[in-house]
């Protein structure tokens, strides 16, 4: 599964709107939407924030692993 799909699934599992995610990341809504559309990718700082926020490993978040748990 690709990053964009994982991000969307994690967001929806918490019943969050895209606007709420953009606010959490302190970015514009369009920038966040581009993450979910797959047209852009977050910087490392935001990747770490997202992994911590959703309590998943970076490998899981970016689609390199199907194991959610952090080690």
PyMOL Python script that loads the backbone (N, CA, C, O; Angstrom):
from pymol import cmd

cmd.read_pdbstr("""\
ATOM      1  N   UNK A   1       0.848  -1.175   0.000  1.00  0.00           N
ATOM      2  CA  UNK A   1       0.000   0.000   0.000  1.00  0.00           C
ATOM      3  C   UNK A   1       0.897   1.242   0.000  1.00  0.00           C
ATOM      4  O   UNK A   1       1.931   1.273   0.668  1.00  0.00           O
ATOM      5  N   UNK A   2       0.502   2.229  -0.731  1.00  0.00           N
ATOM      6  CA  UNK A   2       1.286   3.462  -0.838  1.00  0.00           C
ATOM      7  C   UNK A   2       1.025   4.404   0.335  1.00  0.00           C
ATOM      8  O   UNK A   2       0.018   4.295   1.034  1.00  0.00           O
ATOM      9  N   UNK A   3       1.960   5.329   0.529  1.00  0.00           N
ATOM     10  CA  UNK A   3       1.847   6.320   1.602  1.00  0.00           C
ATOM     11  C   UNK A   3       0.504   7.039   1.558  1.00  0.00           C
ATOM     12  O   UNK A   3      -0.161   7.169   2.586  1.00  0.00           O
ATOM     13  N   UNK A   4       0.102   7.503   0.390  1.00  0.00           N
ATOM     14  CA  UNK A   4      -1.133   8.281   0.282  1.00  0.00           C
ATOM     15  C   UNK A   4      -2.339   7.489   0.781  1.00  0.00           C
ATOM     16  O   UNK A   4      -3.236   8.048   1.413  1.00  0.00           O
ATOM     17  N   UNK A   5      -2.359   6.198   0.498  1.00  0.00           N
ATOM     18  CA  UNK A   5      -3.469   5.350   0.930  1.00  0.00           C
ATOM     19  C   UNK A   5      -3.420   5.085   2.432  1.00  0.00           C
ATOM     20  O   UNK A   5      -4.446   5.099   3.112  1.00  0.00           O
ATOM     21  N   UNK A   6      -2.207   4.843   2.939  1.00  0.00           N
ATOM     22  CA  UNK A   6      -2.049   4.624   4.381  1.00  0.00           C
ATOM     23  C   UNK A   6      -2.493   5.859   5.151  1.00  0.00           C
ATOM     24  O   UNK A   6      -3.216   5.760   6.142  1.00  0.00           O
ATOM     25  N   UNK A   7      -2.054   7.015   4.688  1.00  0.00           N
ATOM     26  CA  UNK A   7      -2.386   8.255   5.379  1.00  0.00           C
ATOM     27  C   UNK A   7      -3.898   8.451   5.429  1.00  0.00           C
ATOM     28  O   UNK A   7      -4.452   8.787   6.475  1.00  0.00           O
ATOM     29  N   UNK A   8      -4.548   8.245   4.319  1.00  0.00           N
ATOM     30  CA  UNK A   8      -6.007   8.398   4.263  1.00  0.00           C
ATOM     31  C   UNK A   8      -6.693   7.396   5.194  1.00  0.00           C
ATOM     32  O   UNK A   8      -7.601   7.763   5.940  1.00  0.00           O
ATOM     33  N   UNK A   9      -6.264   6.138   5.154  1.00  0.00           N
ATOM     34  CA  UNK A   9      -6.869   5.115   6.010  1.00  0.00           C
ATOM     35  C   UNK A   9      -6.690   5.436   7.492  1.00  0.00           C
ATOM     36  O   UNK A   9      -7.620   5.281   8.284  1.00  0.00           O
ATOM     37  N   UNK A  10      -5.494   5.884   7.863  1.00  0.00           N
ATOM     38  CA  UNK A  10      -5.236   6.233   9.262  1.00  0.00           C
ATOM     39  C   UNK A  10      -6.092   7.418   9.692  1.00  0.00           C
ATOM     40  O   UNK A  10      -6.632   7.433  10.798  1.00  0.00           O
ATOM     41  N   UNK A  11      -6.210   8.401   8.822  1.00  0.00           N
ATOM     42  CA  UNK A  11      -7.036   9.576   9.135  1.00  0.00           C
ATOM     43  C   UNK A  11      -8.497   9.178   9.313  1.00  0.00           C
ATOM     44  O   UNK A  11      -9.139   9.583  10.282  1.00  0.00           O
ATOM     45  N   UNK A  12      -9.017   8.394   8.388  1.00  0.00           N
ATOM     46  CA  UNK A  12     -10.424   7.997   8.455  1.00  0.00           C
ATOM     47  C   UNK A  12     -10.710   7.096   9.652  1.00  0.00           C
ATOM     48  O   UNK A  12     -11.805   7.139  10.213  1.00  0.00           O
ATOM     49  N   UNK A  13      -9.737   6.283  10.046  1.00  0.00           N
ATOM     50  CA  UNK A  13      -9.912   5.410  11.211  1.00  0.00           C
ATOM     51  C   UNK A  13     -10.128   6.225  12.481  1.00  0.00           C
ATOM     52  O   UNK A  13     -10.740   5.745  13.435  1.00  0.00           O
ATOM     53  N   UNK A  14      -9.632   7.442  12.492  1.00  0.00           N
ATOM     54  CA  UNK A  14      -9.826   8.340  13.640  1.00  0.00           C
ATOM     55  C   UNK A  14     -10.933   9.361  13.387  1.00  0.00           C
ATOM     56  O   UNK A  14     -11.126  10.287  14.174  1.00  0.00           O
ATOM     57  N   UNK A  15     -11.648   9.185  12.295  1.00  0.00           N
ATOM     58  CA  UNK A  15     -12.761  10.079  11.933  1.00  0.00           C
ATOM     59  C   UNK A  15     -12.332  11.539  11.867  1.00  0.00           C
ATOM     60  O   UNK A  15     -13.055  12.430  12.313  1.00  0.00           O
ATOM     61  N   UNK A  16     -11.159  11.773  11.310  1.00  0.00           N
ATOM     62  CA  UNK A  16     -10.636  13.134  11.176  1.00  0.00           C
ATOM     63  C   UNK A  16     -10.866  13.651   9.767  1.00  0.00           C
ATOM     64  O   UNK A  16     -10.843  12.888   8.801  1.00  0.00           O
ATOM     65  N   UNK A  17     -11.085  14.931   9.661  1.00  0.00           N
ATOM     66  CA  UNK A  17     -11.214  15.579   8.353  1.00  0.00           C
ATOM     67  C   UNK A  17      -9.841  16.041   7.888  1.00  0.00           C
ATOM     68  O   UNK A  17      -8.923  16.212   8.690  1.00  0.00           O
ATOM     69  N   UNK A  18      -9.720  16.236   6.603  1.00  0.00           N
ATOM     70  CA  UNK A  18      -8.462  16.725   6.052  1.00  0.00           C
ATOM     71  C   UNK A  18      -8.078  18.070   6.670  1.00  0.00           C
ATOM     72  O   UNK A  18      -6.897  18.335   6.894  1.00  0.00           O
ATOM     73  N   UNK A  19      -9.051  18.900   6.940  1.00  0.00           N
ATOM     74  CA  UNK A  19      -8.783  20.207   7.541  1.00  0.00           C
ATOM     75  C   UNK A  19      -8.113  20.065   8.904  1.00  0.00           C
ATOM     76  O   UNK A  19      -7.196  20.814   9.239  1.00  0.00           O
ATOM     77  N   UNK A  20      -8.584  19.094   9.683  1.00  0.00           N
ATOM     78  CA  UNK A  20      -8.004  18.871  11.011  1.00  0.00           C
ATOM     79  C   UNK A  20      -6.553  18.421  10.897  1.00  0.00           C
ATOM     80  O   UNK A  20      -5.704  18.836  11.685  1.00  0.00           O
ATOM     81  N   UNK A  21      -6.273  17.572   9.915  1.00  0.00           N
ATOM     82  CA  UNK A  21      -4.894  17.108   9.721  1.00  0.00           C
ATOM     83  C   UNK A  21      -3.997  18.260   9.289  1.00  0.00           C
ATOM     84  O   UNK A  21      -2.868  18.385   9.765  1.00  0.00           O
ATOM     85  N   UNK A  22      -4.488  19.086   8.403  1.00  0.00           N
ATOM     86  CA  UNK A  22      -3.701  20.242   7.963  1.00  0.00           C
ATOM     87  C   UNK A  22      -3.395  21.149   9.150  1.00  0.00           C
ATOM     88  O   UNK A  22      -2.280  21.655   9.275  1.00  0.00           O
ATOM     89  N   UNK A  23      -4.373  21.353  10.012  1.00  0.00           N
ATOM     90  CA  UNK A  23      -4.157  22.180  11.203  1.00  0.00           C
ATOM     91  C   UNK A  23      -3.112  21.559  12.125  1.00  0.00           C
ATOM     92  O   UNK A  23      -2.243  22.264  12.638  1.00  0.00           O
ATOM     93  N   UNK A  24      -3.188  20.247  12.338  1.00  0.00           N
ATOM     94  CA  UNK A  24      -2.212  19.567  13.195  1.00  0.00           C
ATOM     95  C   UNK A  24      -0.786  19.724  12.663  1.00  0.00           C
ATOM     96  O   UNK A  24       0.162  19.879  13.432  1.00  0.00           O
ATOM     97  N   UNK A  25      -0.655  19.681  11.349  1.00  0.00           N
ATOM     98  CA  UNK A  25       0.662  19.785  10.719  1.00  0.00           C
ATOM     99  C   UNK A  25       1.082  21.230  10.476  1.00  0.00           C
ATOM    100  O   UNK A  25       2.211  21.490  10.058  1.00  0.00           O
ATOM    101  N   UNK A  26       0.188  22.157  10.735  1.00  0.00           N
ATOM    102  CA  UNK A  26       0.435  23.589  10.498  1.00  0.00           C
ATOM    103  C   UNK A  26       0.794  23.849   9.037  1.00  0.00           C
ATOM    104  O   UNK A  26       1.744  24.565   8.719  1.00  0.00           O
ATOM    105  N   UNK A  27      -0.015  23.231   8.153  1.00  0.00           N
ATOM    106  CA  UNK A  27       0.157  23.430   6.712  1.00  0.00           C
ATOM    107  C   UNK A  27      -1.196  23.799   6.116  1.00  0.00           C
ATOM    108  O   UNK A  27      -2.230  23.682   6.774  1.00  0.00           O
ATOM    109  N   UNK A  28      -1.176  24.238   4.890  1.00  0.00           N
ATOM    110  CA  UNK A  28      -2.427  24.581   4.206  1.00  0.00           C
ATOM    111  C   UNK A  28      -3.188  23.307   3.835  1.00  0.00           C
ATOM    112  O   UNK A  28      -2.595  22.249   3.623  1.00  0.00           O
ATOM    113  N   UNK A  29      -4.497  23.435   3.764  1.00  0.00           N
ATOM    114  CA  UNK A  29      -5.346  22.303   3.410  1.00  0.00           C
ATOM    115  C   UNK A  29      -4.898  21.687   2.094  1.00  0.00           C
ATOM    116  O   UNK A  29      -4.788  20.465   1.994  1.00  0.00           O
ATOM    117  N   UNK A  30      -4.640  22.503   1.089  1.00  0.00           N
ATOM    118  CA  UNK A  30      -4.237  21.993  -0.224  1.00  0.00           C
ATOM    119  C   UNK A  30      -2.947  21.176  -0.127  1.00  0.00           C
ATOM    120  O   UNK A  30      -2.800  20.168  -0.818  1.00  0.00           O
ATOM    121  N   UNK A  31      -2.022  21.598   0.718  1.00  0.00           N
ATOM    122  CA  UNK A  31      -0.771  20.849   0.894  1.00  0.00           C
ATOM    123  C   UNK A  31      -1.067  19.465   1.464  1.00  0.00           C
ATOM    124  O   UNK A  31      -0.499  18.468   1.017  1.00  0.00           O
ATOM    125  N   UNK A  32      -1.957  19.408   2.451  1.00  0.00           N
ATOM    126  CA  UNK A  32      -2.324  18.104   3.014  1.00  0.00           C
ATOM    127  C   UNK A  32      -3.044  17.250   1.974  1.00  0.00           C
ATOM    128  O   UNK A  32      -2.758  16.061   1.838  1.00  0.00           O
ATOM    129  N   UNK A  33      -3.969  17.851   1.246  1.00  0.00           N
ATOM    130  CA  UNK A  33      -4.689  17.099   0.219  1.00  0.00           C
ATOM    131  C   UNK A  33      -3.720  16.514  -0.802  1.00  0.00           C
ATOM    132  O   UNK A  33      -3.923  15.402  -1.288  1.00  0.00           O
ATOM    133  N   UNK A  34      -2.681  17.251  -1.121  1.00  0.00           N
ATOM    134  CA  UNK A  34      -1.687  16.738  -2.067  1.00  0.00           C
ATOM    135  C   UNK A  34      -0.980  15.499  -1.531  1.00  0.00           C
ATOM    136  O   UNK A  34      -0.582  14.634  -2.311  1.00  0.00           O
ATOM    137  N   UNK A  35      -0.818  15.400  -0.216  1.00  0.00           N
ATOM    138  CA  UNK A  35      -0.259  14.177   0.368  1.00  0.00           C
ATOM    139  C   UNK A  35      -1.178  13.000   0.054  1.00  0.00           C
ATOM    140  O   UNK A  35      -0.718  11.947  -0.387  1.00  0.00           O
ATOM    141  N   UNK A  36      -2.474  13.182   0.283  1.00  0.00           N
ATOM    142  CA  UNK A  36      -3.423  12.088   0.066  1.00  0.00           C
ATOM    143  C   UNK A  36      -3.660  11.806  -1.414  1.00  0.00           C
ATOM    144  O   UNK A  36      -4.021  10.686  -1.778  1.00  0.00           O
ATOM    145  N   UNK A  37      -3.463  12.794  -2.261  1.00  0.00           N
ATOM    146  CA  UNK A  37      -3.604  12.574  -3.703  1.00  0.00           C
ATOM    147  C   UNK A  37      -2.342  11.963  -4.295  1.00  0.00           C
ATOM    148  O   UNK A  37      -2.355  11.471  -5.424  1.00  0.00           O
ATOM    149  N   UNK A  38      -1.257  11.994  -3.536  1.00  0.00           N
ATOM    150  CA  UNK A  38       0.001  11.433  -4.017  1.00  0.00           C
ATOM    151  C   UNK A  38       0.785  12.362  -4.915  1.00  0.00           C
ATOM    152  O   UNK A  38       1.704  11.921  -5.606  1.00  0.00           O
ATOM    153  N   UNK A  39       0.443  13.641  -4.920  1.00  0.00           N
ATOM    154  CA  UNK A  39       1.163  14.590  -5.777  1.00  0.00           C
ATOM    155  C   UNK A  39       2.307  15.278  -5.057  1.00  0.00           C
ATOM    156  O   UNK A  39       3.140  15.927  -5.690  1.00  0.00           O
ATOM    157  N   UNK A  40       2.357  15.140  -3.725  1.00  0.00           N
ATOM    158  CA  UNK A  40       3.514  15.629  -2.972  1.00  0.00           C
ATOM    159  C   UNK A  40       3.696  14.746  -1.749  1.00  0.00           C
ATOM    160  O   UNK A  40       2.830  13.937  -1.415  1.00  0.00           O
ATOM    161  N   UNK A  41       4.830  14.911  -1.091  1.00  0.00           N
ATOM    162  CA  UNK A  41       5.208  14.059   0.024  1.00  0.00           C
ATOM    163  C   UNK A  41       5.660  14.955   1.174  1.00  0.00           C
ATOM    164  O   UNK A  41       6.348  15.948   0.939  1.00  0.00           O
ATOM    165  N   UNK A  42       5.289  14.627   2.406  1.00  0.00           N
ATOM    166  CA  UNK A  42       5.685  15.482   3.524  1.00  0.00           C
ATOM    167  C   UNK A  42       7.191  15.477   3.760  1.00  0.00           C
ATOM    168  O   UNK A  42       7.896  14.540   3.384  1.00  0.00           O
ATOM    169  N   UNK A  43       7.662  16.540   4.387  1.00  0.00           N
ATOM    170  CA  UNK A  43       9.072  16.562   4.768  1.00  0.00           C
ATOM    171  C   UNK A  43       9.281  15.598   5.941  1.00  0.00           C
ATOM    172  O   UNK A  43       8.325  15.073   6.511  1.00  0.00           O
ATOM    173  N   UNK A  44      10.544  15.380   6.283  1.00  0.00           N
ATOM    174  CA  UNK A  44      10.869  14.394   7.310  1.00  0.00           C
ATOM    175  C   UNK A  44      10.230  14.739   8.659  1.00  0.00           C
ATOM    176  O   UNK A  44       9.738  13.853   9.358  1.00  0.00           O
ATOM    177  N   UNK A  45      10.236  15.999   9.015  1.00  0.00           N
ATOM    178  CA  UNK A  45       9.637  16.438  10.282  1.00  0.00           C
ATOM    179  C   UNK A  45       8.161  16.059  10.343  1.00  0.00           C
ATOM    180  O   UNK A  45       7.690  15.561  11.366  1.00  0.00           O
ATOM    181  N   UNK A  46       7.435  16.290   9.264  1.00  0.00           N
ATOM    182  CA  UNK A  46       6.010  15.958   9.245  1.00  0.00           C
ATOM    183  C   UNK A  46       5.777  14.454   9.178  1.00  0.00           C
ATOM    184  O   UNK A  46       4.787  13.959   9.717  1.00  0.00           O
ATOM    185  N   UNK A  47       6.672  13.722   8.525  1.00  0.00           N
ATOM    186  CA  UNK A  47       6.553  12.258   8.518  1.00  0.00           C
ATOM    187  C   UNK A  47       6.671  11.712   9.938  1.00  0.00           C
ATOM    188  O   UNK A  47       5.887  10.858  10.350  1.00  0.00           O
ATOM    189  N   UNK A  48       7.651  12.209  10.677  1.00  0.00           N
ATOM    190  CA  UNK A  48       7.832  11.765  12.060  1.00  0.00           C
ATOM    191  C   UNK A  48       6.609  12.138  12.892  1.00  0.00           C
ATOM    192  O   UNK A  48       6.129  11.332  13.689  1.00  0.00           O
ATOM    193  N   UNK A  49       6.106  13.357  12.709  1.00  0.00           N
ATOM    194  CA  UNK A  49       4.908  13.776  13.437  1.00  0.00           C
ATOM    195  C   UNK A  49       3.744  12.827  13.148  1.00  0.00           C
ATOM    196  O   UNK A  49       3.059  12.388  14.072  1.00  0.00           O
ATOM    197  N   UNK A  50       3.518  12.511  11.877  1.00  0.00           N
ATOM    198  CA  UNK A  50       2.406  11.639  11.499  1.00  0.00           C
ATOM    199  C   UNK A  50       2.563  10.240  12.093  1.00  0.00           C
ATOM    200  O   UNK A  50       1.596   9.672  12.601  1.00  0.00           O
ATOM    201  N   UNK A  51       3.763   9.688  12.035  1.00  0.00           N
ATOM    202  CA  UNK A  51       4.004   8.362  12.610  1.00  0.00           C
ATOM    203  C   UNK A  51       3.735   8.380  14.112  1.00  0.00           C
ATOM    204  O   UNK A  51       3.105   7.465  14.643  1.00  0.00           O
ATOM    205  N   UNK A  52       4.211   9.417  14.796  1.00  0.00           N
ATOM    206  CA  UNK A  52       3.966   9.533  16.235  1.00  0.00           C
ATOM    207  C   UNK A  52       2.479   9.728  16.525  1.00  0.00           C
ATOM    208  O   UNK A  52       1.931   9.096  17.428  1.00  0.00           O
ATOM    209  N   UNK A  53       1.838  10.593  15.767  1.00  0.00           N
ATOM    210  CA  UNK A  53       0.425  10.890  15.992  1.00  0.00           C
ATOM    211  C   UNK A  53      -0.438   9.638  15.839  1.00  0.00           C
ATOM    212  O   UNK A  53      -1.332   9.389  16.648  1.00  0.00           O
ATOM    213  N   UNK A  54      -0.167   8.859  14.804  1.00  0.00           N
ATOM    214  CA  UNK A  54      -0.958   7.654  14.552  1.00  0.00           C
ATOM    215  C   UNK A  54      -0.392   6.418  15.250  1.00  0.00           C
ATOM    216  O   UNK A  54      -0.958   5.329  15.152  1.00  0.00           O
ATOM    217  N   UNK A  55       0.735   6.593  15.959  1.00  0.00           N
ATOM    218  CA  UNK A  55       1.387   5.510  16.698  1.00  0.00           C
ATOM    219  C   UNK A  55       1.704   4.316  15.790  1.00  0.00           C
ATOM    220  O   UNK A  55       1.390   3.168  16.105  1.00  0.00           O
ATOM    221  N   UNK A  56       2.329   4.625  14.667  1.00  0.00           N
ATOM    222  CA  UNK A  56       2.769   3.590  13.728  1.00  0.00           C
ATOM    223  C   UNK A  56       4.239   3.827  13.399  1.00  0.00           C
ATOM    224  O   UNK A  56       4.779   4.903  13.655  1.00  0.00           O
ATOM    225  N   UNK A  57       4.873   2.813  12.830  1.00  0.00           N
ATOM    226  CA  UNK A  57       6.268   2.978  12.432  1.00  0.00           C
ATOM    227  C   UNK A  57       6.343   3.804  11.148  1.00  0.00           C
ATOM    228  O   UNK A  57       5.385   3.873  10.378  1.00  0.00           O
ATOM    229  N   UNK A  58       7.485   4.418  10.939  1.00  0.00           N
ATOM    230  CA  UNK A  58       7.697   5.147   9.680  1.00  0.00           C
ATOM    231  C   UNK A  58       7.610   4.193   8.493  1.00  0.00           C
ATOM    232  O   UNK A  58       7.054   4.543   7.452  1.00  0.00           O
ATOM    233  N   UNK A  59       8.157   2.993   8.646  1.00  0.00           N
ATOM    234  CA  UNK A  59       8.096   2.016   7.556  1.00  0.00           C
ATOM    235  C   UNK A  59       6.653   1.692   7.187  1.00  0.00           C
ATOM    236  O   UNK A  59       6.320   1.590   6.007  1.00  0.00           O
ATOM    237  N   UNK A  60       5.803   1.531   8.187  1.00  0.00           N
ATOM    238  CA  UNK A  60       4.390   1.269   7.909  1.00  0.00           C
ATOM    239  C   UNK A  60       3.753   2.465   7.205  1.00  0.00           C
ATOM    240  O   UNK A  60       3.045   2.308   6.210  1.00  0.00           O
ATOM    241  N   UNK A  61       4.008   3.640   7.723  1.00  0.00           N
ATOM    242  CA  UNK A  61       3.398   4.850   7.176  1.00  0.00           C
ATOM    243  C   UNK A  61       3.744   5.053   5.706  1.00  0.00           C
ATOM    244  O   UNK A  61       2.878   5.420   4.912  1.00  0.00           O
ATOM    245  N   UNK A  62       4.991   4.819   5.339  1.00  0.00           N
ATOM    246  CA  UNK A  62       5.404   5.066   3.951  1.00  0.00           C
ATOM    247  C   UNK A  62       5.219   3.847   3.052  1.00  0.00           C
ATOM    248  O   UNK A  62       5.576   3.888   1.874  1.00  0.00           O
ATOM    249  N   UNK A  63       4.663   2.759   3.599  1.00  0.00           N
ATOM    250  CA  UNK A  63       4.340   1.607   2.771  1.00  0.00           C
ATOM    251  C   UNK A  63       5.454   0.589   2.602  1.00  0.00           C
ATOM    252  O   UNK A  63       5.378  -0.266   1.719  1.00  0.00           O
ATOM    253  N   UNK A  64       6.483   0.666   3.429  1.00  0.00           N
ATOM    254  CA  UNK A  64       7.599  -0.282   3.334  1.00  0.00           C
ATOM    255  C   UNK A  64       7.364  -1.530   4.162  1.00  0.00           C
ATOM    256  O   UNK A  64       8.108  -2.503   4.036  1.00  0.00           O
ATOM    257  N   UNK A  65       6.338  -1.520   5.011  1.00  0.00           N
ATOM    258  CA  UNK A  65       6.044  -2.649   5.886  1.00  0.00           C
ATOM    259  C   UNK A  65       4.545  -2.707   6.130  1.00  0.00           C
ATOM    260  O   UNK A  65       3.848  -1.694   6.072  1.00  0.00           O
ATOM    261  N   UNK A  66       4.068  -3.909   6.403  1.00  0.00           N
ATOM    262  CA  UNK A  66       2.664  -4.072   6.770  1.00  0.00           C
ATOM    263  C   UNK A  66       2.493  -4.210   8.278  1.00  0.00           C
ATOM    264  O   UNK A  66       1.387  -4.447   8.765  1.00  0.00           O
ATOM    265  N   UNK A  67       3.590  -4.061   9.013  1.00  0.00           N
ATOM    266  CA  UNK A  67       3.561  -4.150  10.470  1.00  0.00           C
ATOM    267  C   UNK A  67       3.404  -2.744  11.035  1.00  0.00           C
ATOM    268  O   UNK A  67       4.273  -1.891  10.852  1.00  0.00           O
ATOM    269  N   UNK A  68       2.289  -2.509  11.720  1.00  0.00           N
ATOM    270  CA  UNK A  68       1.976  -1.168  12.223  1.00  0.00           C
ATOM    271  C   UNK A  68       2.827  -0.753  13.407  1.00  0.00           C
ATOM    272  O   UNK A  68       3.200   0.413  13.540  1.00  0.00           O
ATOM    273  N   UNK A  69       3.135  -1.724  14.275  1.00  0.00           N
ATOM    274  CA  UNK A  69       3.796  -1.418  15.539  1.00  0.00           C
ATOM    275  C   UNK A  69       5.192  -0.859  15.334  1.00  0.00           C
ATOM    276  O   UNK A  69       5.926  -1.249  14.425  1.00  0.00           O
ATOM    277  N   UNK A  70       5.522   0.058  16.207  1.00  0.00           N
ATOM    278  CA  UNK A  70       6.886   0.579  16.233  1.00  0.00           C
ATOM    279  C   UNK A  70       7.749  -0.397  17.003  1.00  0.00           C
ATOM    280  O   UNK A  70       7.264  -1.114  17.877  1.00  0.00           O
ATOM    281  N   UNK A  71       9.015  -0.421  16.680  1.00  0.00           N
ATOM    282  CA  UNK A  71       9.932  -1.328  17.392  1.00  0.00           C
ATOM    283  C   UNK A  71      10.765  -0.578  18.365  1.00  0.00           C
ATOM    284  O   UNK A  71      11.594  -1.172  19.055  1.00  0.00           O
TER     285      UNK A  71
END
""", "prot")
cmd.dss("prot")
cmd.show_as("cartoon", "prot")
cmd.util.cbc("prot")
cmd.orient("prot")
